[in-house]
Amino acid sequence: MTRRSGRFRTVLTVLAASSALAGTALVGAAPASGAPSGTRIAAGVQYTEMDIPAAKGVAHAHVLTVDMRDPHVRVDLLYPGAVASRAPVSQLAGARGAVAGVNGDFFNITETQHPGVTATGASVGPMIASGHALKAAVPDGQRFGPALPPGTTTEDVLGVGVDRKARLDGLALDGYVRSYEGKWPLGGLNQYALPVGSIGAFTSDWGSVSRVRATCGTDTDRAAPCSADTYEVTVRNGRVVSTANTPGSGPIAAGTTVLVGREAGAQQLRKLSAGLPIRVGHRLVADTSRIPYRFALGGYPVLDDGLPLPGLNNTTAAVRTAVGIADGGRRLYLLALDGAPEYQSGLTIAEVAETMQKLGSVDAFSLDGGGSTTMVAEQPGSSAVSVVNHPSGGAERPVPNAIGVFSSP
């Protein structure tokens, strides 16, 4: 797909589409939990609610409007301090002092197909927090969540650059392992799944969860058996310090990199012996932007340059989370549907794209939904965030990351 910066828009109406939303309006509604409609959360941050007539019933939406032109406002990635970890959005936002936020990317939530293998909780797509690259994307076939729209991949991200502009892009891993034995490409960085035949790097950002899951499944079949041909090498201070036949677990010390290989990657790593000098390098490379990203997370695009992506699903409705970009990347719309029983019919992805159009978005991005959909915001008179929608599972689901909205006095 083509990824472009959003253009300035001055209207909130869009071209009619052949769906249940065509010709309908987004209707303001009474709040579900305390904060009145149209509430100013903080400088540059507004919260509203609305009803959305849809094919399978009325959906109720909670929307944060974030004005990135306000110098007091910024957004960043919220995560629990480790890639392979989860926490509720309210906890993530409270720990960082965010004034609002929504849940983020899809993630490795279960491992029923691989007995004895621990679900890592790690996200599908890339992660950048405060300018630091935390992880790269898993292969498309290893993704958890609904099918990707045609032309999109797990490398697609919503990001905000150091220029304070939001945009849709793709982030690919560019990495290598180099020693006297040769130079080999890296196939992964802190990922719960590695491409078949590759080598992946795990750093202290990963956490302490077992790395075995990275060698399970294939590039096209998440449920395929775990590889029987694996090898692990630990690198510290530029030298190999230990090796093992199977991936291990436990925290990785700062300055240490653990290399995990499967199939051909394992065979390459077996050439490395203790004491051998070695160099490991990695970075995330953007498809289109030359501006470094301060923040980025995965999901998938639904709206590009004002138009819905072709092939968006218009039959399966669910509770959803999405982000829209407007005003040349200077304005964000964070949307979370309500999961209360009367609204659980939700929206299809095609309806999400049209809803984001009607809000004024030029580009839009779908995040994890269902039981993960959560929006938090500070309530009037309080300095702490609380959940403003009703999570469909009855309580917050721990998630690997979220979008945090910050506003300084």
C-alpha positions in Angstrom: 0.0 0.0 0.0 1.0 3.6 -0.4 1.7 5.5 2.8 1.4 9.2 2.8 1.2 12.1 5.3 -2.3 13.3 5.9 -3.5 16.5 4.1 -5.1 19.4 5.9 -8.9 18.9 6.2 -11.4 21.6 7.1 -14.6 19.6 7.0 -15.9 16.7 9.0 -18.0 15.1 6.2 -16.7 12.6 3.7 -17.7 10.8 0.5 -20.6 8.5 1.1 -19.8 4.8 1.0 -22.0 1.8 0.3 -22.4 0.8 4.0 -24.8 1.3 6.8 -23.1 4.5 7.8 -23.5 6.2 4.5 -25.7 9.3 5.0 -25.8 8.9 8.7 -24.4 11.2 11.4 -22.4 10.5 14.4 -24.7 11.4 17.3 -23.6 12.9 20.6 -24.6 10.9 23.6 -24.6 11.0 27.3 -21.4 9.7 29.0 -21.1 6.1 30.2 -18.8 6.9 33.1 -18.5 10.2 34.7 -16.7 12.6 32.3 -19.2 14.8 30.5 -19.3 14.9 26.7 -16.9 17.5 25.3 -14.7 17.5 28.4 -11.3 19.2 28.2 -9.0 16.6 29.8 -5.9 18.8 29.6 -4.3 21.4 27.4 -4.8 20.2 23.8 -6.8 17.0 24.8 -10.6 16.7 24.5 -12.9 13.8 25.3 -16.3 13.2 23.7 -18.8 10.4 23.3 -21.1 9.6 20.4 -23.5 7.0 19.1 -22.8 5.4 15.7 -25.6 3.9 13.7 -24.3 0.7 12.1 -25.5 -2.4 10.2 -25.8 -4.6 13.3 -27.0 -2.0 15.8 -25.9 1.3 17.4 -22.3 1.4 18.6 -21.2 3.8 21.3 -17.8 5.4 20.9 -15.4 7.3 23.2 -13.1 9.7 21.4 -10.0 11.6 22.4 -9.0 14.5 20.2 -5.3 15.3 20.6 -4.0 18.6 19.2 -0.3 18.0 18.5 0.1 21.7 17.6 -0.2 22.5 21.3 3.4 22.5 22.6 2.2 21.1 25.9 1.0 17.9 24.3 2.8 14.7 23.2 2.1 11.1 22.7 4.3 8.1 23.4 4.3 4.4 23.8 3.2 2.9 27.1 4.4 -0.5 28.0 5.2 -2.5 31.2 9.0 -2.2 30.9 9.5 -5.4 29.0 8.3 -6.4 25.5 7.2 -9.8 26.8 4.9 -8.5 29.5 1.4 -7.1 29.9 -0.5 -4.7 32.2 -3.9 -2.9 32.2 -4.0 0.4 30.3 -4.9 2.3 33.4 -1.8 1.0 35.2 0.4 1.8 32.2 -0.9 5.3 32.0 -0.8 6.0 35.7 2.8 4.8 36.1 3.9 7.3 33.4 1.7 10.2 34.3 -0.3 10.2 31.1 -3.6 12.1 31.1 -5.3 9.7 28.7 -4.7 6.6 26.6 -6.0 3.7 24.6 -4.8 0.1 24.2 -2.4 -0.7 21.4 -1.3 -3.6 19.2 -2.5 -7.2 18.8 -0.4 -9.7 20.7 0.6 -13.3 21.5 -2.2 -14.0 23.9 -2.4 -17.8 23.9 -0.4 -21.0 22.9 -3.0 -23.8 22.8 -1.3 -25.3 19.7 2.1 -25.7 21.4 1.7 -27.6 24.7 4.3 -26.6 27.3 5.1 -23.3 25.5 4.4 -20.1 27.3 2.5 -17.3 25.6 4.8 -14.4 25.7 2.3 -11.5 25.8 4.5 -9.7 23.3 3.0 -7.6 20.5 2.8 -8.5 16.8 4.3 -5.3 15.3 7.2 -3.0 15.9 7.5 -0.9 19.0 9.4 2.4 19.5 9.2 4.2 22.9 10.8 7.6 23.5 12.9 7.1 20.4 14.2 3.7 21.5 13.5 0.7 19.2 12.2 -2.1 21.4 11.2 -4.8 18.8 10.5 -5.6 15.2 7.5 -7.3 13.5 6.8 -11.0 13.5 6.2 -12.8 10.1 2.7 -12.1 8.7 1.7 -15.8 9.2 2.5 -15.6 12.9 0.2 -12.7 13.6 -2.6 -12.9 16.2 -5.8 -11.1 15.4 -8.1 -10.8 12.4 -6.9 -11.3 8.8 -4.9 -8.4 7.5 -6.4 -6.2 4.7 -4.9 -6.9 1.3 -1.6 -5.0 0.8 -0.8 -4.6 4.5 1.8 -6.4 6.7 2.8 -6.8 10.3 5.5 -4.1 9.6 2.8 -1.4 9.3 2.9 1.2 12.1 1.3 4.3 13.4 4.1 6.6 14.4 5.0 10.1 15.6 8.3 11.5 14.5 10.7 13.9 16.2 8.9 16.6 14.1 5.8 15.9 16.2 3.8 14.8 13.2 1.8 11.5 13.1 1.9 9.3 10.0 1.4 5.8 8.8 4.5 3.9 7.7 6.3 0.6 7.7 9.2 -0.3 9.9 11.5 -3.2 8.7 14.4 -4.7 10.7 17.9 -4.1 9.4 20.3 -6.1 11.4 23.3 -8.4 11.3 25.6 -10.8 13.2 29.3 -10.5 12.2 32.3 -12.5 13.3 35.3 -14.3 11.8 32.9 -17.0 10.7 30.9 -14.7 8.5 28.2 -12.0 8.4 24.6 -13.1 8.6 21.4 -11.1 8.6 19.1 -10.8 11.6 15.6 -12.1 11.2 14.2 -10.7 14.4 14.6 -8.4 17.3 12.8 -9.2 20.6 10.0 -11.1 18.7 7.8 -14.0 19.8 8.2 -15.6 16.4 11.3 -15.7 14.1 11.2 -16.4 10.3 12.1 -20.0 9.4 15.9 -20.5 9.0 16.8 -17.2 10.7 18.6 -15.7 13.6 16.9 -13.4 16.1 18.4 -11.1 18.7 17.0 -10.7 22.2 18.1 -7.9 24.5 17.3 -6.7 28.0 14.2 -5.1 26.6 12.6 -8.6 26.0 12.1 -9.5 29.7 12.4 -12.8 31.4 9.8 -15.0 29.5 11.1 -18.1 27.7 12.5 -17.6 24.2 11.3 -21.0 23.0 8.2 -19.5 21.4 10.4 -17.7 18.9 11.2 -21.1 17.2 7.6 -22.3 17.0 5.3 -22.2 13.9 6.3 -21.1 10.4 6.1 -18.0 8.3 2.7 -19.1 7.0 1.3 -21.3 9.9 1.3 -20.0 13.4 0.2 -23.4 14.7 2.9 -25.5 13.1 5.1 -27.4 15.5 8.1 -25.9 17.2 11.5 -26.4 15.4 13.6 -29.3 16.5 16.8 -27.6 15.2 17.6 -24.6 17.4 20.7 -23.0 19.0 21.4 -20.1 21.3 24.4 -18.0 21.8 25.0 -15.3 24.5 27.1 -12.3 23.6 28.5 -9.9 26.2 31.1 -7.1 25.7 31.6 -8.1 22.0 32.4 -11.8 22.7 30.6 -15.1 22.8 30.3 -16.1 26.5 28.1 -19.2 26.3 26.1 -21.4 24.0 23.1 -23.8 24.3 21.2 -26.2 22.2 17.8 -24.8 23.1 16.5 -21.3 23.8 16.5 -20.3 27.4 14.6 -18.0 29.7 15.2 -15.4 32.5 16.2 -11.8 32.4 18.9 -10.6 30.0 21.5 -8.2 31.5 22.0 -4.8 30.1 24.7 -4.9 27.4 24.1 -8.6 26.7 22.5 -10.0 23.6 21.1 -13.5 23.2 21.1 -14.9 19.7 18.5 -17.5 18.9 18.7 -19.5 15.7 16.3 -22.0 14.0 17.2 -24.4 11.2 19.7 -22.7 8.9 20.1 -19.9 11.5 21.0 -22.5 14.2 23.5 -24.1 11.9 25.2 -20.8 11.5 25.3 -20.1 15.2 26.9 -23.5 15.9 30.0 -22.1 14.2 30.5 -19.6 17.1 32.5 -20.7 20.1 33.0 -19.2 23.5 35.5 -16.3 23.4 35.0 -15.5 19.8 34.8 -11.8 19.0 31.4 -10.9 17.6 29.4 -7.9 16.6 25.6 -7.6 16.6 23.8 -4.5 15.1 20.2 -3.7 14.5 17.9 -0.8 13.7 14.3 -0.3 12.4 14.2 1.3 8.9 11.1 3.3 7.8 9.6 2.7 4.4 8.9 6.3 3.6 9.8 8.8 6.3 13.3 10.2 6.7 12.2 11.7 10.1 13.3 9.5 13.1 10.3 8.1 15.1 9.9 9.0 18.7 6.9 6.7 19.0 5.5 3.8 16.9 3.4 0.7 17.4 1.8 -1.9 15.2 -1.7 -2.6 14.0 -3.0 -2.2 10.4 -4.1 0.7 8.2 -7.8 1.1 7.3 -7.8 4.6 5.7 -5.1 6.0 3.4 -5.0 9.5 2.0 -8.7 9.9 2.6 -9.9 6.6 1.2 -10.7 3.3 2.8 -8.3 0.5 1.9 -9.8 -1.9 -0.7 -11.0 -5.2 0.7 -11.8 -4.1 4.2 -14.1 -6.6 6.0 -17.7 -5.4 6.1 -19.3 -8.5 7.7 -17.7 -9.1 11.0 -18.6 -6.6 13.7 -16.8 -6.2 17.0 -15.7 -3.8 19.7 -12.8 -1.8 18.2 -10.0 0.6 18.9 -8.6 2.9 16.2 -6.6 6.0 15.6 -7.1 8.7 13.0 -4.7 11.3 11.7 -5.7 14.7 10.5 -4.4 18.2 9.8 -1.1 17.1 8.2 -0.3 14.8 11.1 -0.9 17.5 13.8 -4.2 16.0 15.1 -5.0 12.6 16.4 -8.4 11.0 17.0 -8.2 8.0 19.4 -11.4 6.0 19.3 -12.5 3.1 21.6 -15.9 1.5 21.3 -17.9 0.7 24.4 -18.2 -2.9 25.3 -21.4 -2.7 27.4 -23.9 -5.4 26.5 -26.2 -3.0 24.7 -23.4 -1.9 22.4 -21.4 -5.1 21.9 -22.5 -5.6 18.3 -19.8 -3.0 17.5 -18.5 -2.1 14.0 -17.0 -3.9 11.1 -13.5 -2.7 9.9 -15.1 -1.0 6.9 -17.4 0.8 9.3 -14.4 1.8 11.4 -12.8 3.3 8.4 -15.9 5.3 7.5 -16.3 6.5 11.1 -12.7 7.8 11.2 -13.5 9.6 7.9 -16.5 11.3 9.5 -14.4 12.4 12.4 -12.1 14.2 10.0 -9.3 11.7 9.6 -7.3 11.4 6.4 -5.4 8.3 7.5 -6.5 5.8 10.1 -5.1 2.7 11.8 -6.9 -0.2 13.6 -5.6 -1.5 16.9 -6.5 -4.5 19.0 -10.2 -4.8 19.8 -12.6 -7.0 21.6 -11.7 -7.5 25.3 -8.6 -5.4 24.8 -10.4 -2.2 23.8 -9.9 0.2 26.7 -9.8 4.0 27.0 -8.6 5.8 30.1 -8.7 9.5 30.9 -8.4 11.9 33.9 -11.7 12.7 35.3 -12.7 16.3 36.3 -11.1 17.2 39.6 -8.8 14.2 39.6 -5.2 13.8 38.7 -5.5 10.0 38.1 -6.8 8.3 35.0 -9.8 5.9 35.1 -11.4 3.7 32.5 -14.1 5.7 30.6 -15.5 2.9 28.4 -16.9 -0.5 29.4 -14.4 -3.2 28.5 -16.3 -6.1 26.8 -14.9 -8.7 29.2 -16.2 -6.8 32.2 -12.8 -5.7 33.4 -9.5 -4.4 31.9 -7.5 -6.9 30.0 -3.7 -6.7 30.5 -2.1 -5.6 27.2 1.5 -5.3 26.0 1.4 -1.7 24.9 -0.8 1.4 24.6 -0.8 4.9 23.3 -0.3 7.4 26.1 -1.3 11.1 25.8 0.7 13.5 27.9 0.0 17.2 28.6 2.3 19.3 30.7 0.9 22.3 32.7 
